[in-house]
Amino acid sequence: MNLLFDSFWRAMLDCMRPRVMVLSILPLVLMIAFSLSCGYYNWEGTLERVRGALASYTLLNTLSDWLQRLGLGGLQSALAQLIVIFTVTPMIVILSLLAVSVLMTPALTSLVANKRFQTLQRKRGGSLLASLGWSLLSTLMALLALLVSIPLWLIQHLILPAPRSGMNCFVATARP
């Protein structure tokens, strides 16, 4: 157990190094710049395509007319924006994780090897291309697991009833 705590504190100290902090922030800065530039150049065109797709549905047109009569006509525009945001956000998260794995992993591995394990023999062979390949394969496997688990989410949230009063529903009450 002492080795576990020792490893934890060493990792915490390594996280406070300026190089590690910069390497941690770099993928975030790159993804923010990428997202903002894509949003700046593609936002209006994407919204128009989504609005056009929404306008082609009869049920949504009927709902939109009903909302217009209630004075809530701007909800259709908000719906298009929400659809775009909810579609793009998972892609940004996945690309952020890929950027972290490609940019941080090789640098942090060499940093830890140089600081803590100087006497270990270094084997060559891991390249940036191999790292990117493993990252893409891991991401695809995670997305596949996500898709396979969606029916389980639906069962849990739509079919199974929610507990009535939190954790107390599992406690049997004694009758006098």
C-alpha positions in Angstrom: 0.0 0.0 0.0 2.9 2.3 0.7 4.1 1.9 -2.9 0.6 3.0 -4.1 0.7 6.2 -2.0 4.3 6.8 -3.1 3.3 6.5 -6.8 0.3 8.8 -6.2 2.4 11.6 -4.7 5.1 11.3 -7.3 2.4 11.5 -10.0 0.9 14.6 -8.3 4.3 16.2 -8.2 4.9 15.5 -11.9 1.6 17.1 -12.7 2.8 20.3 -11.1 5.7 20.6 -13.5 5.4 23.5 -16.0 6.1 21.3 -19.0 3.3 18.9 -18.0 0.9 21.8 -17.5 1.7 23.2 -20.9 1.3 19.8 -22.5 -2.1 19.5 -20.7 -3.4 22.8 -21.9 -2.0 22.5 -25.5 -4.6 20.0 -26.8 -7.4 22.1 -25.2 -6.2 25.3 -26.8 -5.9 23.6 -30.2 -9.4 22.1 -30.0 -10.9 25.4 -29.0 -9.2 27.2 -31.9 -10.3 24.4 -34.3 -13.9 24.4 -33.0 -14.2 28.2 -33.1 -12.8 28.4 -36.6 -15.0 25.6 -37.9 -18.0 27.3 -36.2 -17.1 30.7 -37.6 -16.9 29.4 -41.2 -19.7 26.8 -41.1 -22.3 27.8 -38.6 -24.8 29.6 -40.8 -24.6 27.0 -43.6 -25.1 24.2 -41.2 -28.0 25.9 -39.5 -29.6 26.5 -42.9 -29.3 22.8 -43.8 -30.8 21.7 -40.5 -33.6 24.3 -40.8 -34.3 23.0 -44.3 -34.3 19.4 -43.1 -36.7 20.4 -40.2 -39.0 22.2 -42.6 -39.4 19.1 -44.7 -41.1 17.2 -41.8 -44.9 17.7 -41.8 -45.2 16.9 -38.1 -42.6 19.6 -37.2 -44.4 22.1 -39.4 -47.6 21.4 -37.6 -45.9 21.8 -34.3 -44.2 25.0 -35.5 -47.6 26.5 -36.5 -49.0 25.6 -33.1 -46.0 27.2 -31.4 -46.5 30.3 -33.6 -50.1 30.6 -32.4 -48.9 30.4 -28.8 -46.3 33.1 -29.4 -43.3 30.8 -29.2 -42.3 30.9 -32.9 -38.6 31.3 -32.1 -38.4 27.8 -30.8 -37.9 26.3 -34.3 -34.8 28.4 -34.7 -33.6 27.4 -31.3 -34.3 23.7 -32.1 -32.0 23.9 -35.2 -29.2 25.4 -33.1 -29.6 22.8 -30.4 -29.5 20.0 -32.9 -26.3 21.4 -34.4 -24.7 21.8 -30.9 -25.8 18.4 -29.7 -24.4 16.8 -32.8 -21.1 18.6 -32.9 -20.3 18.4 -29.1 -19.6 14.6 -29.1 -17.3 15.0 -32.1 -15.4 17.8 -30.4 -15.0 15.6 -27.3 -13.7 12.6 -29.3 -11.3 14.8 -31.3 -10.1 16.4 -28.0 -9.3 12.9 -26.6 -7.5 12.0 -29.7 -5.5 15.2 -29.6 -4.6 14.5 -25.9 -3.5 10.9 -26.7 -1.4 12.0 -29.7 0.2 15.1 -28.3 0.6 14.2 -24.6 1.3 10.5 -24.4 4.7 10.4 -26.1 5.9 13.5 -24.3 4.8 12.4 -20.9 6.1 8.9 -21.4 9.6 10.2 -22.2 9.4 12.7 -19.3 8.6 9.9 -16.8 11.2 7.6 -18.2 13.9 10.3 -18.0 12.9 11.4 -14.5 12.0 8.1 -12.7 13.4 5.2 -14.7 16.7 6.2 -16.1 18.2 2.7 -15.7 15.6 0.8 -17.7 16.5 -0.3 -21.2 14.7 1.7 -23.8 13.1 -0.3 -26.6 12.4 1.6 -29.8 9.6 1.0 -32.2 6.7 3.2 -31.0 6.1 5.9 -33.5 3.7 8.8 -33.8 1.9 6.9 -36.5 1.5 3.8 -34.3 0.3 6.0 -31.5 -2.3 7.6 -33.7 -3.4 4.2 -35.0 -3.8 2.8 -31.5 -5.7 5.9 -30.4 -8.1 5.7 -33.4 -8.6 2.0 -32.8 -9.3 2.6 -29.1 -11.7 5.4 -29.9 -13.6 3.3 -32.4 -13.9 0.5 -29.9 -15.2 2.9 -27.3 -17.8 4.3 -29.8 -18.9 0.7 -30.6 -19.3 0.0 -26.9 -21.3 3.2 -26.6 -23.6 2.2 -29.5 -24.1 -1.3 -28.1 -25.0 0.1 -24.6 -27.7 2.5 -25.9 -30.5 -0.1 -25.6 -29.4 -0.8 -22.0 -29.7 3.0 -21.3 -33.2 3.0 -22.8 -34.2 0.0 -20.7 -32.8 1.6 -17.5 -34.4 5.0 -18.0 -37.6 4.3 -19.9 -38.8 0.9 -18.8 -37.5 0.4 -15.2 -39.2 2.6 -12.7 -37.1 5.1 -10.8 -36.8 4.7 -7.0 -39.4 6.6 -5.1 -37.3 8.2 -2.4 -33.6 7.7 -3.1 -31.7 5.1 -1.1 -34.5 4.6 1.4 -36.4 2.4 -1.1 -33.9 -0.4 -0.4 -34.4 -0.4 3.3 -37.1 -2.7 4.6 -39.3 -1.1 7.2 -40.2 -3.2 10.2 -43.9 -3.5 11.0 -44.9 -3.3 14.7 
